[in-house]
Amino acid sequence: MSETILDTYVRLHPQSAALYEESLRVFPSGVTHDVRYVTPFPIFVERAEAAHKYDVDGNELVDFVMGHGALFMGHAHPDVTAAIVEQAKKGTHFGANHRLELAWGRRVKELVPCAEEVRFTSSGTEATLMAIRLARAHTGRDRLLKFDHHFHGWHDAVVGSREPEAENPESAGVPSATMSNTVSIPQGDIDAVEERLATGEFATLILEPTGAGWGSLPLDPAFLSALRTATTRHNTVLIFDEVVTGFRVSPGGTQARYGVTPDLTTLAKILAGGMPGGAVCGRGDVISMIEFRDSPWNARKRVQHPGTFNANPVSAAAGDAMLAMVATEEHHARANALNERLVSELNGVLERTGVPGVVYGLASYFHIALGREAPRPQAGIEWPGPEAPPSMPGKLNVALKRALINHGVDLMGGSGGFVSGVHTDADIDHAIKAFEAAVSELRAEHLV
């Protein structure tokens, strides 16, 4: 009897299995991020360089996780590494203002269309938390409108909703009172948006501007324009959550690519060059709710924002170095071209093998959905629509991730990934061959 995908995975990763047993005695489910939870155990990585990483068992992987999308220029890029090392020698935390935060903030203002002013945070979750609070303070309203399946971090305001009486918690521990201020509706229905905003109750509308799950459920750019018109009409703060798409789909993010400017934007990942860091940027009159003014203002209206590691020197150094490379645009052209080839070739594999499914994406990210018939991109790589793409069953998702790891490729969550400015044609060749082998094995095990 031939070895199964799972058998091969276990055989190739004995040290990862052993480390996972130790991790189970330290961390809940043995991991420190939900996406890293993989059965029967996740791989443990020892080191990484450019578009490759090496696990504790000595296996080499072409990486499309890319630090959960943070590493637009790959692992240990010389410019970013040099900036980090140089700054670490000078000090990691001054408890004071410094030149690098100013340089970093100027980069954001130069690249992001809405960025009249900038405020740094320590993560993307903190950025969306601050953006929502600023919107509430600016408008004097409490309620938040979002779209189903759009991810904005893990704080209370965005992981549960209630309308009209049915509660939809996405996590335990969220108070009913908090959920009552959050309304979540399907994306793409401008009439439903208008109906909610017309009540005058909503401080803000927040969304992932390329669609839910960093574009796994894509949005029509025309819908963004309609949202801009509706939120302006109803004096509602429009927030683009560009934590994933910022500096990726173009140097200025989704808003620059499609010419739709929100009131506020949240950023992280690429922003900090692979180090911890986030930001809120946007309209000066909204961001200025953080400003210190006279005593009555400070006591009653000002939005407080401390944060020990906001714009810390090491993250600022890494971020400034990264955004200097982003600004050239040449790396986007390369990453986008490689991704277009990857998506096209993976769809070719599905066509040749007769396996139902589709691969699609935008700019330098891609999504894979196997197991169901679906239309495939005919020109470019974007989802052809107008119906929503199929989702991949969880069991198949895990099996695909295992199979690809066995063949030296790692995907983000098993169903997509990010192409960087340092991936090579050889990396793409390897990924195509690995995918073809993985699909063949999935078929042999009657999973597709």
C-alpha beads as a LAMMPS data file, in Angstrom:
LAMMPS data file: protein, C-alpha beads

448 atoms
447 bonds

1 atom types
1 bond types

-500.0 500.0 xlo xhi
-500.0 500.0 ylo yhi
-500.0 500.0 zlo zhi

Masses

1 110.0

Atoms # bond

1 1 1 0.000 0.000 0.000
2 1 1 1.381 3.397 -0.983
3 1 1 2.086 6.040 1.635
4 1 1 -0.744 8.519 2.265
5 1 1 -0.340 12.307 2.333
6 1 1 -0.635 12.214 6.123
7 1 1 1.872 9.363 6.462
8 1 1 4.401 11.284 4.378
9 1 1 3.851 14.453 6.399
10 1 1 4.498 12.624 9.669
11 1 1 7.566 10.836 8.265
12 1 1 9.157 14.052 6.975
13 1 1 8.682 16.058 10.181
14 1 1 9.719 14.097 13.308
15 1 1 11.399 17.075 14.999
16 1 1 8.362 19.289 14.392
17 1 1 6.178 16.586 15.923
18 1 1 8.422 16.411 18.993
19 1 1 8.489 20.192 19.428
20 1 1 4.728 20.309 19.098
21 1 1 4.384 17.846 21.964
22 1 1 6.445 20.248 24.078
23 1 1 4.391 23.219 22.876
24 1 1 1.182 21.545 24.009
25 1 1 2.489 21.851 27.558
26 1 1 3.077 25.603 27.152
27 1 1 0.481 27.068 24.744
28 1 1 -3.261 26.404 24.214
29 1 1 -3.410 23.854 21.369
30 1 1 0.358 24.309 21.075
31 1 1 0.254 27.457 18.909
32 1 1 0.389 31.243 19.291
33 1 1 -1.818 32.200 16.308
34 1 1 -5.063 30.540 15.197
35 1 1 -3.935 30.148 11.570
36 1 1 -0.860 28.175 12.640
37 1 1 -2.979 25.396 14.120
38 1 1 -2.611 22.389 11.805
39 1 1 -3.387 18.743 12.513
40 1 1 -1.708 16.464 13.443
41 1 1 0.952 19.112 14.174
42 1 1 2.342 22.259 12.512
43 1 1 5.850 22.530 11.138
44 1 1 8.487 24.399 13.128
45 1 1 10.769 26.682 11.105
46 1 1 14.450 27.211 11.960
47 1 1 15.439 29.973 9.541
48 1 1 14.380 31.747 6.361
49 1 1 15.910 33.761 3.533
50 1 1 14.347 35.477 0.505
51 1 1 11.389 33.291 -0.560
52 1 1 12.547 30.127 1.192
53 1 1 12.287 28.808 4.720
54 1 1 13.862 25.779 6.350
55 1 1 12.172 23.702 9.011
56 1 1 13.760 21.991 12.009
57 1 1 13.921 18.709 10.077
58 1 1 16.003 20.293 7.309
59 1 1 13.192 20.495 4.750
60 1 1 13.300 23.481 2.392
61 1 1 10.048 25.231 1.496
62 1 1 9.136 27.811 -1.122
63 1 1 7.160 30.168 1.067
64 1 1 3.886 31.805 0.077
65 1 1 2.860 32.575 3.664
66 1 1 5.433 35.382 3.681
67 1 1 4.981 36.287 7.333
68 1 1 1.164 36.282 7.015
69 1 1 1.555 38.760 4.154
70 1 1 3.987 41.081 5.941
71 1 1 7.110 40.230 3.948
72 1 1 6.673 41.900 0.575
73 1 1 10.447 41.734 0.020
74 1 1 10.905 38.283 1.487
75 1 1 12.702 36.966 4.526
76 1 1 15.797 38.703 5.900
77 1 1 16.029 41.253 3.106
78 1 1 19.495 42.866 3.328
79 1 1 18.173 46.450 3.409
80 1 1 15.643 45.726 6.142
81 1 1 18.015 43.553 8.159
82 1 1 20.754 46.183 8.025
83 1 1 18.319 48.874 9.189
84 1 1 17.156 46.720 12.106
85 1 1 20.679 45.802 13.218
86 1 1 21.949 49.374 12.945
87 1 1 19.067 50.706 15.019
88 1 1 19.235 47.907 17.611
89 1 1 22.843 48.877 18.299
90 1 1 21.722 52.458 18.979
91 1 1 18.784 51.435 21.153
92 1 1 15.484 49.605 20.853
93 1 1 13.293 51.973 22.863
94 1 1 13.985 55.577 23.798
95 1 1 10.704 56.424 25.485
96 1 1 10.926 59.586 23.387
97 1 1 10.353 60.946 19.900
98 1 1 12.984 60.091 17.295
99 1 1 13.956 60.857 13.693
100 1 1 12.980 57.457 12.313
101 1 1 9.323 57.750 13.319
102 1 1 9.180 61.034 11.419
103 1 1 10.752 59.491 8.320
104 1 1 8.402 56.501 8.558
105 1 1 5.325 58.694 8.920
106 1 1 6.373 60.799 5.932
107 1 1 6.645 57.640 3.819
108 1 1 3.051 56.752 4.701
109 1 1 1.847 60.257 3.811
110 1 1 3.663 60.129 0.470
111 1 1 2.226 56.753 -0.518
112 1 1 -1.325 56.546 0.875
113 1 1 -3.830 58.951 -0.766
114 1 1 -6.004 59.537 2.321
115 1 1 -3.083 60.106 4.711
116 1 1 -3.279 63.717 5.834
117 1 1 -2.084 62.631 9.289
118 1 1 -0.737 59.365 10.715
119 1 1 -0.808 57.649 14.108
120 1 1 1.256 54.519 14.699
121 1 1 0.089 51.503 16.714
122 1 1 1.675 48.137 17.488
123 1 1 -0.564 45.904 15.343
124 1 1 -3.364 45.805 12.803
125 1 1 -5.915 44.923 15.471
126 1 1 -4.901 48.021 17.432
127 1 1 -5.184 50.086 14.253
128 1 1 -8.798 49.071 13.570
129 1 1 -9.653 49.533 17.245
130 1 1 -8.290 53.088 17.146
131 1 1 -9.912 53.913 13.792
132 1 1 -13.347 52.884 15.053
133 1 1 -12.896 54.874 18.258
134 1 1 -11.828 57.948 16.288
135 1 1 -14.897 57.625 14.068
136 1 1 -17.182 57.395 17.086
137 1 1 -15.555 60.391 18.754
138 1 1 -15.715 62.451 15.560
139 1 1 -19.373 61.707 14.762
140 1 1 -20.791 61.359 18.269
141 1 1 -22.443 58.094 17.191
142 1 1 -21.959 54.587 18.576
143 1 1 -22.902 52.057 15.923
144 1 1 -20.555 50.255 13.537
145 1 1 -21.489 48.811 10.141
146 1 1 -19.357 46.051 8.641
147 1 1 -19.679 43.272 6.084
148 1 1 -20.003 39.554 6.713
149 1 1 -16.691 37.635 6.735
150 1 1 -14.551 40.787 6.559
151 1 1 -11.724 40.455 9.069
152 1 1 -10.643 43.427 11.163
153 1 1 -8.702 41.834 14.010
154 1 1 -9.856 40.244 17.229
155 1 1 -11.129 43.084 19.436
156 1 1 -14.717 43.079 20.719
157 1 1 -16.179 45.597 18.260
158 1 1 -15.488 43.451 15.198
159 1 1 -16.003 39.833 16.323
160 1 1 -19.732 39.883 16.968
161 1 1 -22.892 41.595 15.747
162 1 1 -26.625 41.760 16.402
163 1 1 -29.466 42.664 14.023
164 1 1 -32.231 43.021 14.785
165 1 1 -32.249 40.654 17.765
166 1 1 -30.229 37.659 16.603
167 1 1 -26.715 37.687 18.029
168 1 1 -23.848 36.481 15.846
169 1 1 -20.784 36.090 18.065
170 1 1 -17.604 35.085 16.247
171 1 1 -15.797 34.556 19.546
172 1 1 -16.793 33.772 23.098
173 1 1 -16.365 36.566 25.616
174 1 1 -17.977 39.410 23.658
175 1 1 -20.659 41.236 25.701
176 1 1 -24.160 41.453 24.259
177 1 1 -24.060 45.208 24.771
178 1 1 -21.022 45.432 22.497
179 1 1 -22.601 43.269 19.814
180 1 1 -25.690 45.478 19.859
181 1 1 -23.602 48.339 18.467
182 1 1 -22.211 46.292 15.564
183 1 1 -24.250 45.389 12.492
184 1 1 -22.882 43.016 9.849
185 1 1 -24.509 42.649 6.430
186 1 1 -23.610 40.837 3.183
187 1 1 -21.142 42.696 0.982
188 1 1 -22.164 44.118 -2.371
189 1 1 -25.689 45.374 -1.573
190 1 1 -25.604 49.174 -1.713
191 1 1 -29.337 49.429 -0.958
192 1 1 -28.793 47.578 2.331
193 1 1 -25.962 49.974 3.162
194 1 1 -28.104 53.020 2.367
195 1 1 -30.938 51.670 4.507
196 1 1 -28.666 51.359 7.564
197 1 1 -26.821 54.634 7.108
198 1 1 -30.053 56.581 6.591
199 1 1 -30.946 55.941 10.246
200 1 1 -28.187 58.358 11.268
201 1 1 -26.992 55.899 13.932
202 1 1 -23.741 54.719 12.377
203 1 1 -20.398 56.303 13.154
204 1 1 -18.505 54.270 10.609
205 1 1 -18.494 51.667 7.872
206 1 1 -15.372 49.494 7.871
207 1 1 -14.410 46.985 5.191
208 1 1 -11.608 45.105 3.471
209 1 1 -11.642 47.028 0.183
210 1 1 -10.744 44.085 -2.066
211 1 1 -13.381 41.900 -0.383
212 1 1 -13.686 39.518 2.541
213 1 1 -10.662 37.436 3.517
214 1 1 -8.162 39.621 1.588
215 1 1 -10.170 39.213 -1.564
216 1 1 -11.231 35.579 -1.295
217 1 1 -14.750 36.994 -1.743
218 1 1 -13.882 39.811 -4.174
219 1 1 -15.606 43.186 -4.297
220 1 1 -16.449 45.082 -7.470
221 1 1 -14.463 48.367 -7.448
222 1 1 -17.669 50.144 -8.491
223 1 1 -19.128 49.146 -5.124
224 1 1 -16.315 51.032 -3.391
225 1 1 -17.282 54.187 -5.278
226 1 1 -20.909 53.693 -4.261
227 1 1 -19.856 53.300 -0.621
228 1 1 -17.836 56.491 -0.835
229 1 1 -20.896 58.367 -2.097
230 1 1 -23.238 56.851 0.513
231 1 1 -20.981 57.445 3.507
232 1 1 -20.343 61.031 2.451
233 1 1 -24.078 61.655 2.092
234 1 1 -24.780 60.331 5.596
235 1 1 -21.710 61.820 7.315
236 1 1 -20.427 58.353 8.177
237 1 1 -16.684 57.741 8.435
238 1 1 -15.515 55.307 5.732
239 1 1 -12.646 53.086 6.896
240 1 1 -10.615 50.947 4.508
241 1 1 -8.909 48.147 6.406
242 1 1 -5.746 47.828 4.305
243 1 1 -3.765 45.813 6.827
244 1 1 -3.268 43.136 4.140
245 1 1 -3.728 45.124 0.924
246 1 1 -1.857 48.264 1.936
247 1 1 1.380 48.667 -0.069
248 1 1 0.616 45.334 -1.823
249 1 1 -2.085 45.804 -4.451
250 1 1 -0.262 49.016 -5.342
251 1 1 2.281 51.190 -3.515
252 1 1 -0.674 53.242 -2.242
253 1 1 -2.932 50.263 -1.578
254 1 1 -6.419 49.568 -2.860
255 1 1 -7.449 53.222 -2.672
256 1 1 -4.661 54.227 -5.042
257 1 1 -5.343 51.314 -7.377
258 1 1 -9.049 52.124 -7.767
259 1 1 -9.073 55.857 -7.086
260 1 1 -11.478 55.706 -4.135
261 1 1 -10.256 57.611 -1.074
262 1 1 -11.624 56.644 2.364
263 1 1 -11.728 58.876 5.426
264 1 1 -9.446 56.580 7.414
265 1 1 -7.151 53.684 6.537
266 1 1 -5.731 51.017 8.818
267 1 1 -2.313 49.576 8.022
268 1 1 0.082 46.927 9.360
269 1 1 2.070 43.977 7.923
270 1 1 4.145 45.452 5.047
271 1 1 4.024 48.814 6.826
272 1 1 6.560 47.661 9.430
273 1 1 8.822 45.597 7.180
274 1 1 8.145 42.342 9.016
275 1 1 8.389 43.844 12.493
276 1 1 5.424 44.547 14.808
277 1 1 3.638 47.743 13.830
278 1 1 0.394 49.259 12.627
279 1 1 -1.055 52.659 11.823
280 1 1 -4.203 54.685 11.334
281 1 1 -4.012 57.421 8.730
282 1 1 -6.534 59.672 7.075
283 1 1 -8.444 62.917 7.304
284 1 1 -6.813 65.455 9.550
285 1 1 -10.067 66.504 11.208
286 1 1 -10.714 62.892 12.283
287 1 1 -7.161 61.954 13.307
288 1 1 -6.954 65.239 15.207
289 1 1 -9.358 63.839 17.802
290 1 1 -6.106 62.557 19.381
291 1 1 -4.616 66.066 19.658
292 1 1 -3.999 67.723 23.012
293 1 1 -5.873 71.027 23.318
294 1 1 -7.332 72.925 26.277
295 1 1 -8.373 71.283 29.531
296 1 1 -12.116 70.871 28.770
297 1 1 -11.291 69.237 25.415
298 1 1 -8.680 66.935 26.923
299 1 1 -11.040 65.875 29.697
300 1 1 -14.199 65.264 27.664
301 1 1 -13.596 64.957 23.925
302 1 1 -10.036 63.881 23.293
303 1 1 -9.347 60.287 22.214
304 1 1 -6.570 58.899 24.388
305 1 1 -3.867 56.825 22.749
306 1 1 -0.873 55.588 24.725
307 1 1 1.041 52.458 23.662
308 1 1 4.480 51.428 24.868
309 1 1 5.712 50.230 21.494
310 1 1 3.999 52.728 19.171
311 1 1 6.533 53.696 16.467
312 1 1 9.353 52.013 18.366
313 1 1 12.747 52.706 16.750
314 1 1 13.373 49.168 15.476
315 1 1 9.969 48.843 13.785
316 1 1 10.365 52.366 12.406
317 1 1 13.758 51.469 10.941
318 1 1 12.395 48.324 9.301
319 1 1 9.277 50.108 8.065
320 1 1 11.175 53.037 6.598
321 1 1 13.515 50.670 4.733
322 1 1 10.588 48.618 3.437
323 1 1 8.517 51.576 2.257
324 1 1 11.540 52.996 0.453
325 1 1 11.515 49.827 -1.677
326 1 1 7.726 49.874 -2.045
327 1 1 7.862 53.408 -3.430
328 1 1 9.907 52.350 -6.474
329 1 1 7.030 50.202 -7.852
330 1 1 9.487 47.898 -9.656
331 1 1 8.997 45.140 -7.083
332 1 1 5.226 45.276 -7.561
333 1 1 5.629 44.769 -11.295
334 1 1 7.783 41.700 -10.708
335 1 1 5.604 40.161 -7.988
336 1 1 2.420 40.769 -9.970
337 1 1 3.872 39.201 -13.122
338 1 1 5.035 36.116 -11.231
339 1 1 1.653 35.789 -9.543
340 1 1 -0.148 36.064 -12.877
341 1 1 1.969 33.231 -14.224
342 1 1 1.409 31.149 -11.085
343 1 1 -2.372 31.555 -11.152
344 1 1 -2.552 30.801 -14.869
345 1 1 -0.399 27.680 -14.578
346 1 1 -2.260 26.338 -11.527
347 1 1 -5.542 26.713 -13.390
348 1 1 -3.857 24.873 -16.255
349 1 1 -3.115 21.989 -13.890
350 1 1 -6.782 21.819 -12.903
351 1 1 -7.815 21.917 -16.561
352 1 1 -5.442 19.107 -17.552
353 1 1 -6.314 16.871 -14.621
354 1 1 -10.046 17.517 -14.690
355 1 1 -10.050 18.407 -10.994
356 1 1 -12.885 20.799 -10.109
357 1 1 -11.773 24.107 -8.681
358 1 1 -10.333 27.514 -9.425
359 1 1 -7.318 29.688 -8.664
360 1 1 -7.724 33.467 -8.767
361 1 1 -6.302 36.580 -7.162
362 1 1 -5.280 40.196 -7.479
363 1 1 -1.882 41.862 -7.845
364 1 1 0.480 39.615 -5.843
365 1 1 -1.937 37.459 -3.829
366 1 1 -3.849 34.343 -4.870
367 1 1 -6.622 32.060 -3.610
368 1 1 -7.278 28.373 -4.306
369 1 1 -10.675 26.651 -4.062
370 1 1 -10.775 22.948 -4.932
371 1 1 -13.603 20.437 -4.864
372 1 1 -16.336 22.393 -6.643
373 1 1 -16.868 23.407 -10.264
374 1 1 -16.265 27.099 -10.854
375 1 1 -15.500 29.478 -13.722
376 1 1 -11.844 30.335 -14.164
377 1 1 -10.252 33.659 -15.086
378 1 1 -10.160 34.087 -18.857
379 1 1 -8.047 37.245 -18.909
380 1 1 -5.748 38.202 -16.072
381 1 1 -6.159 36.503 -12.710
382 1 1 -9.192 38.166 -11.122
383 1 1 -12.299 36.188 -10.206
384 1 1 -14.659 36.372 -13.223
385 1 1 -17.847 36.688 -11.088
386 1 1 -20.484 37.911 -10.636
387 1 1 -21.431 35.092 -8.256
388 1 1 -19.227 34.468 -5.217
389 1 1 -16.321 32.032 -5.558
390 1 1 -16.752 28.607 -3.966
391 1 1 -15.185 27.892 -0.603
392 1 1 -12.946 24.873 -0.093
393 1 1 -14.124 22.265 2.438
394 1 1 -12.023 22.320 5.605
395 1 1 -10.856 18.709 5.296
396 1 1 -9.652 19.319 1.746
397 1 1 -7.968 22.567 2.761
398 1 1 -5.882 20.796 5.415
399 1 1 -5.041 17.925 3.077
400 1 1 -3.856 20.323 0.357
401 1 1 -1.646 22.188 2.823
402 1 1 -0.066 18.932 4.032
403 1 1 0.459 17.651 0.496
404 1 1 2.126 20.867 -0.643
405 1 1 4.381 20.984 2.418
406 1 1 5.430 17.423 1.579
407 1 1 6.487 18.757 -1.829
408 1 1 8.275 21.810 -0.477
409 1 1 5.643 24.562 -0.698
410 1 1 3.873 26.364 2.145
411 1 1 0.578 28.213 1.670
412 1 1 -1.265 30.684 3.872
413 1 1 -3.866 28.554 5.633
414 1 1 -3.725 25.987 2.841
415 1 1 -5.830 27.913 0.345
416 1 1 -3.819 30.882 -0.887
417 1 1 -0.741 32.965 -0.493
418 1 1 1.431 35.929 -1.297
419 1 1 4.054 36.330 -4.003
420 1 1 6.896 38.641 -3.015
421 1 1 9.305 40.845 -4.881
422 1 1 12.043 38.244 -4.339
423 1 1 10.321 35.083 -5.572
424 1 1 11.975 33.752 -8.721
425 1 1 10.813 31.960 -11.850
426 1 1 12.382 28.817 -10.394
427 1 1 10.239 29.215 -7.268
428 1 1 7.122 29.459 -9.414
429 1 1 8.208 26.407 -11.447
430 1 1 8.637 24.452 -8.221
431 1 1 5.225 25.531 -6.927
432 1 1 3.496 24.462 -10.148
433 1 1 5.103 21.005 -10.057
434 1 1 4.282 20.642 -6.364
435 1 1 0.653 21.593 -6.980
436 1 1 0.323 19.063 -9.787
437 1 1 1.762 16.329 -7.567
438 1 1 -0.459 17.360 -4.657
439 1 1 -3.609 17.360 -6.800
440 1 1 -2.731 13.888 -8.069
441 1 1 -2.343 12.628 -4.502
442 1 1 -5.603 14.240 -3.401
443 1 1 -7.363 12.503 -6.267
444 1 1 -5.755 9.156 -5.391
445 1 1 -7.160 9.515 -1.868
446 1 1 -10.598 10.442 -3.283
447 1 1 -10.489 13.902 -1.716
448 1 1 -11.206 15.629 -5.056

Bonds

1 1 1 2
2 1 2 3
3 1 3 4
4 1 4 5
5 1 5 6
6 1 6 7
7 1 7 8
8 1 8 9
9 1 9 10
10 1 10 11
11 1 11 12
12 1 12 13
13 1 13 14
14 1 14 15
15 1 15 16
16 1 16 17
17 1 17 18
18 1 18 19
19 1 19 20
20 1 20 21
21 1 21 22
22 1 22 23
23 1 23 24
24 1 24 25
25 1 25 26
26 1 26 27
27 1 27 28
28 1 28 29
29 1 29 30
30 1 30 31
31 1 31 32
32 1 32 33
33 1 33 34
34 1 34 35
35 1 35 36
36 1 36 37
37 1 37 38
38 1 38 39
39 1 39 40
40 1 40 41
41 1 41 42
42 1 42 43
43 1 43 44
44 1 44 45
45 1 45 46
46 1 46 47
47 1 47 48
48 1 48 49
49 1 49 50
50 1 50 51
51 1 51 52
52 1 52 53
53 1 53 54
54 1 54 55
55 1 55 56
56 1 56 57
57 1 57 58
58 1 58 59
59 1 59 60
60 1 60 61
61 1 61 62
62 1 62 63
63 1 63 64
64 1 64 65
65 1 65 66
66 1 66 67
67 1 67 68
68 1 68 69
69 1 69 70
70 1 70 71
71 1 71 72
72 1 72 73
73 1 73 74
74 1 74 75
75 1 75 76
76 1 76 77
77 1 77 78
78 1 78 79
79 1 79 80
80 1 80 81
81 1 81 82
82 1 82 83
83 1 83 84
84 1 84 85
85 1 85 86
86 1 86 87
87 1 87 88
88 1 88 89
89 1 89 90
90 1 90 91
91 1 91 92
92 1 92 93
93 1 93 94
94 1 94 95
95 1 95 96
96 1 96 97
97 1 97 98
98 1 98 99
99 1 99 100
100 1 100 101
101 1 101 102
102 1 102 103
103 1 103 104
104 1 104 105
105 1 105 106
106 1 106 107
107 1 107 108
108 1 108 109
109 1 109 110
110 1 110 111
111 1 111 112
112 1 112 113
113 1 113 114
114 1 114 115
115 1 115 116
116 1 116 117
117 1 117 118
118 1 118 119
119 1 119 120
120 1 120 121
121 1 121 122
122 1 122 123
123 1 123 124
124 1 124 125
125 1 125 126
126 1 126 127
127 1 127 128
128 1 128 129
129 1 129 130
130 1 130 131
131 1 131 132
132 1 132 133
133 1 133 134
134 1 134 135
135 1 135 136
136 1 136 137
137 1 137 138
138 1 138 139
139 1 139 140
140 1 140 141
141 1 141 142
142 1 142 143
143 1 143 144
144 1 144 145
145 1 145 146
146 1 146 147
147 1 147 148
148 1 148 149
149 1 149 150
150 1 150 151
151 1 151 152
152 1 152 153
153 1 153 154
154 1 154 155
155 1 155 156
156 1 156 157
157 1 157 158
158 1 158 159
159 1 159 160
160 1 160 161
161 1 161 162
162 1 162 163
163 1 163 164
164 1 164 165
165 1 165 166
166 1 166 167
167 1 167 168
168 1 168 169
169 1 169 170
170 1 170 171
171 1 171 172
172 1 172 173
173 1 173 174
174 1 174 175
175 1 175 176
176 1 176 177
177 1 177 178
178 1 178 179
179 1 179 180
180 1 180 181
181 1 181 182
182 1 182 183
183 1 183 184
184 1 184 185
185 1 185 186
186 1 186 187
187 1 187 188
188 1 188 189
189 1 189 190
190 1 190 191
191 1 191 192
192 1 192 193
193 1 193 194
194 1 194 195
195 1 195 196
196 1 196 197
197 1 197 198
198 1 198 199
199 1 199 200
200 1 200 201
201 1 201 202
202 1 202 203
203 1 203 204
204 1 204 205
205 1 205 206
206 1 206 207
207 1 207 208
208 1 208 209
209 1 209 210
210 1 210 211
211 1 211 212
212 1 212 213
213 1 213 214
214 1 214 215
215 1 215 216
216 1 216 217
217 1 217 218
218 1 218 219
219 1 219 220
220 1 220 221
221 1 221 222
222 1 222 223
223 1 223 224
224 1 224 225
225 1 225 226
226 1 226 227
227 1 227 228
228 1 228 229
229 1 229 230
230 1 230 231
231 1 231 232
232 1 232 233
233 1 233 234
234 1 234 235
235 1 235 236
236 1 236 237
237 1 237 238
238 1 238 239
239 1 239 240
240 1 240 241
241 1 241 242
242 1 242 243
243 1 243 244
244 1 244 245
245 1 245 246
246 1 246 247
247 1 247 248
248 1 248 249
249 1 249 250
250 1 250 251
251 1 251 252
252 1 252 253
253 1 253 254
254 1 254 255
255 1 255 256
256 1 256 257
257 1 257 258
258 1 258 259
259 1 259 260
260 1 260 261
261 1 261 262
262 1 262 263
263 1 263 264
264 1 264 265
265 1 265 266
266 1 266 267
267 1 267 268
268 1 268 269
269 1 269 270
270 1 270 271
271 1 271 272
272 1 272 273
273 1 273 274
274 1 274 275
275 1 275 276
276 1 276 277
277 1 277 278
278 1 278 279
279 1 279 280
280 1 280 281
281 1 281 282
282 1 282 283
283 1 283 284
284 1 284 285
285 1 285 286
286 1 286 287
287 1 287 288
288 1 288 289
289 1 289 290
290 1 290 291
291 1 291 292
292 1 292 293
293 1 293 294
294 1 294 295
295 1 295 296
296 1 296 297
297 1 297 298
298 1 298 299
299 1 299 300
300 1 300 301
301 1 301 302
302 1 302 303
303 1 303 304
304 1 304 305
305 1 305 306
306 1 306 307
307 1 307 308
308 1 308 309
309 1 309 310
310 1 310 311
311 1 311 312
312 1 312 313
313 1 313 314
314 1 314 315
315 1 315 316
316 1 316 317
317 1 317 318
318 1 318 319
319 1 319 320
320 1 320 321
321 1 321 322
322 1 322 323
323 1 323 324
324 1 324 325
325 1 325 326
326 1 326 327
327 1 327 328
328 1 328 329
329 1 329 330
330 1 330 331
331 1 331 332
332 1 332 333
333 1 333 334
334 1 334 335
335 1 335 336
336 1 336 337
337 1 337 338
338 1 338 339
339 1 339 340
340 1 340 341
341 1 341 342
342 1 342 343
343 1 343 344
344 1 344 345
345 1 345 346
346 1 346 347
347 1 347 348
348 1 348 349
349 1 349 350
350 1 350 351
351 1 351 352
352 1 352 353
353 1 353 354
354 1 354 355
355 1 355 356
356 1 356 357
357 1 357 358
358 1 358 359
359 1 359 360
360 1 360 361
361 1 361 362
362 1 362 363
363 1 363 364
364 1 364 365
365 1 365 366
366 1 366 367
367 1 367 368
368 1 368 369
369 1 369 370
370 1 370 371
371 1 371 372
372 1 372 373
373 1 373 374
374 1 374 375
375 1 375 376
376 1 376 377
377 1 377 378
378 1 378 379
379 1 379 380
380 1 380 381
381 1 381 382
382 1 382 383
383 1 383 384
384 1 384 385
385 1 385 386
386 1 386 387
387 1 387 388
388 1 388 389
389 1 389 390
390 1 390 391
391 1 391 392
392 1 392 393
393 1 393 394
394 1 394 395
395 1 395 396
396 1 396 397
397 1 397 398
398 1 398 399
399 1 399 400
400 1 400 401
401 1 401 402
402 1 402 403
403 1 403 404
404 1 404 405
405 1 405 406
406 1 406 407
407 1 407 408
408 1 408 409
409 1 409 410
410 1 410 411
411 1 411 412
412 1 412 413
413 1 413 414
414 1 414 415
415 1 415 416
416 1 416 417
417 1 417 418
418 1 418 419
419 1 419 420
420 1 420 421
421 1 421 422
422 1 422 423
423 1 423 424
424 1 424 425
425 1 425 426
426 1 426 427
427 1 427 428
428 1 428 429
429 1 429 430
430 1 430 431
431 1 431 432
432 1 432 433
433 1 433 434
434 1 434 435
435 1 435 436
436 1 436 437
437 1 437 438
438 1 438 439
439 1 439 440
440 1 440 441
441 1 441 442
442 1 442 443
443 1 443 444
444 1 444 445
445 1 445 446
446 1 446 447
447 1 447 448
